[in-house]
């Protein structure tokens, strides 16, 4: 720990999309190098990085302070007629003090996006007061309500504005008590100096303590240029545009404690208070604890009993007329042994309920005539075959159950289900109706600045000719997931341009600086989360701009780490085409069933052998066709 106590309580990562330029691992690493024992994350209007930050900080021995720079509406969050973005909200810094505060912050961040969105995701004072328990509140940056009250005055009217600021501060103190602090900053900007002086006067007047923060938007001073380019990408402006949004100076980095004390001479207590606040924070999230919905078993039976009953019934149907697998209408010993072994593992790991949930929505799809099938390792499970999740007998084809589920692995199984693309939404709608609309959502994902995207975006921001940017981009090797450092090493043309042309050098250096950072939020193509209670009890929710679908603010890995049930509902056009073909066949051959057809058609194998598989799902890539 540093000899002079300080903790950053106002810090943005790259999840402050196209505004912050700090990757979470780098922020945590630098805080540790500075001798700090804690760090806060306060991204703009979202909790996208909260769980990644929590896990990364914990792993590094840093106390994670999960926070949120909220946008708070001047009136009701439901009032959306302010006219201008700058009039629609103030800023406010909120920090979780404990697990209760974390749950409240999740609810606030969700309501801001789902209810209060107007230019920005906004809360209001009503919902803030209702969910204030366990939350520490800092008055905010120069865009906060308190700072704006202080900044509106001049020397002749300062007393009036100090009184207005005191009124604002007293409301927050009435809600948060001794968990409310006046936030002061000094990034070398004049407007911050004026707000700081006003806060010092206000603190003396009303007795609310000061705390110093640094409004960190990137990790190191040399990252300032990259963050400035990200602002250009965000606003669609050229770097040379004199009227564009920009941050003054290069001081919004993760300062060391010594640098913070140097910036706040005479206010050392406000710097040290950040450590005192951090020492009150103890957030212990029960990651991995399952919050799966419960399938209601009929007739008061247990999930284990009902799952076995469904499996036996399904296998008798599957093997009807098969003298090897069901001689005399009874399941053969090889089938029973395999079934008991698989059910033993499923029961031991506590997943009968999981299989019943999947069986239920697949069974509903079958009832509605919606084509559905599992893909991947789940096809190796006889239980999946028995439940009509998959349609390939794993015994006949010697498929391994252990590749799908093993008693040494505690994570939930992952059964990817393909549905007819045109009717996938019908299945998701059924799940929402069964488990509750508030308990089901699609999972969010983040578009990141991969190598080519980073070069193109930076090129536009720098105002380089499109043809030149396209030429440079074309030099990047066609290699999945390639990074720019590797591209420069592998491509002689790119390396030559980088070393010989200063303009290209700057382009690639800036692109390397922002490569891998989050650019935008999207909806995962398949993943859906289902929980036992409203999702806002566990995970923050949002909407993608311009769409109505509710999604999680966390990506798939974080959703699963939080103990929530993730299902993959894939919309597959191939199933739609196959069903259309089956319908056409049935016009001439009533009762045709694809499952009853053999897998030994010579003409089909000869076609596959020739590599004539254009438009055949999973066999149409160049690699597959060349086998």
MOURPE-V96560 format. One line per field, one symbol per residue. ss: DSSP state (H for helix, E for strand, - for the rest). psi: psi as a letter, one per 30 degrees, with the letter a starting at -180 (. if undefined). burial: 1 if it has 16 or more other ideal C-beta (glycine too) atoms within 10 Angstrom, else 0. A space follows every 10 residues. Layout:
BEGIN
ss = ???
psi = ???
burial = ???
END
This chain:
BEGIN
ss = ---------- E--------- ---HHHHHHH HHH----EEE E--E-----H HHHHHHHHH- --EEEEEEEE EE-------- ----HHH--E EEEEEE--HH HHHHHHHHHH HHHH------ -EE-HHHHHH ----EEEE-- ---EHHHHHH H---HHHHHH HHHHHHHHHH HHHHHHHHHE EEEEE----H HHHHHHHHHH HHHHHH---E EEE--E---- HHHHHHHHHH HHHHH----- ---------- ------HHHH HHH----HHH HHHHHHHHH- ---------- -------HHH --HHHHHHHH HHHHHHHH-- ------HHH- --HHHHHHHH HHHHHHHHH- -HHHHHHHHH HHHHHHH--- -EEEEHHHHH -HHHHH---- ---------- ---------- -----EEEEE HHHHHHHHHH HHHHH-HHHE EEEEEEEE-- HHHHHHHHHH HH---HHHHH HHHH------ ---HHHHHHH -HHHHHHHHH -HHHHHHHHH HHHH---EEE EEEEEEEEEE ----HHH--- EEE------E EE---HHHHH H---EEEEEE EEHHHHHHHH HHHHHHHH-- ---HHH---- -HHHHHHHH- ---------- -HHHH--
psi = klfjkkkjgj kkaffikgek gkkeeeeeee eeeggkglkl kiljglhege eeeeeeeefg gkjkjkakjl kkkfbkffjh hfekefffll lkkkkkfaee eeeeeeeeee eeefegkjel jkaleefeef hfkgkkkkfl afgleeeeee fflaefgeee eeeeeeeeee eeefefbggk kkkkliggke eeeeeeeeee eeeeefgkll kklghkflel effeeeeeee eeeefgllff jfglklkkah ghlilleeee eefhkfheee effeeeeeff kjjjkikfkk hklkkjklgg lleeeeeeee eeeeeeeegk gjfefikggk kleeeeeeee eeeeeeeefh geeeeeeeee feeeeeefgj kkkllaffff keeeeeggel gkjfeeghkk effekkffkf lkljjkkklk efgeeeeeee eeeefkeffk llkllkklil eeeeeeeeee efglkeeeee eeeffkkikk gkleeeeeef jeeeeeeeff jeeeeeeeee eeefkflkel kakkfekkkk lflkfffekk lakkkglfkk lkflleeeee fggljkkjjk jjeeeeeeee eeeeefefik gkkeffllhh jeeeeeeeef gigkgjkfgf leeeff.
burial = 0100111111 1111111111 1111011111 1001011111 1111111111 1111111100 0111111111 1110001000 0000000111 1111111100 1111111111 1110011101 1111101100 1101111111 1111111111 1010000000 1101110110 0110110011 1111111010 0100110111 1110000101 1111111110 0011111111 1111001010 0000001001 1111111001 1011001001 1111101100 1010100000 1110101000 0011011101 1001110110 0000110000 1100100110 0110110010 1111111111 1111100001 1111101111 1111111111 0011100010 1001100000 0110111111 1011001101 1101110011 1111110011 1111111111 1101000010 0110110000 0111001100 1001001100 0001001101 1111101110 1011011111 1100110111 1111000001 1111110111 1111111111 1101110110 0000000000 0000000000 0000000000 0010000000 0000000
END
